[in-house]
Amino acid sequence: MTSKNLYKQEKKVVKECLLAIASGNFLDDDWEFETLMGITLKETNLIAINYPNIQEVCLKNPSTNSSCNNNRVAQLNSIAINNSMNNLIGYQKWSTNLWSEHISVSIDEVERVFKKWKG
């Protein structure tokens, strides 16, 4: 679960998803943001701004990679990517106009990139 295997255009999709979620317009309420994302809006925004120049870790089997347990920042980065894309795909309470304001590709393309990112 890292962006290492993504092409430049696919990384652009990930960044758009992070920025879209960080805009605060895609999840119903601010109070719900941290519950749905697992991190704060402020943390998500910082990760979105800095992506793709961030460190990520594998979230699938953290016990097989000792760095997963020792690098909280990398874990938060991976959580932000995973939950941003997952919520955009699965929590579709947004308008088509809102989507096109923030994301330049279809939801099917976001889902494809998300699956590739997850490995």
Sequence and secondary structure as in RCSB ss.txt:
>XXXX:A:sequence
MTSKNLYKQEKKVVKECLLAIASGNFLDDDWEFETLMGITLKETNLIAINYPNIQEVCLKNPSTNSSCNNNRVAQ
LNSIAINNSMNNLIGYQKWSTNLWSEHISVSIDEVERVFKKWKG
>XXXX:A:secstr
  GGG  HHHHHHHHHHHHHHHTT SSS HHHHHHHHSS HHHHHHHHHHTTSS     S GGG HHHHH HHHH
HHHHHHHHHHHHHHH   S HHHHHHH SS HHHHHHHHHHHH 
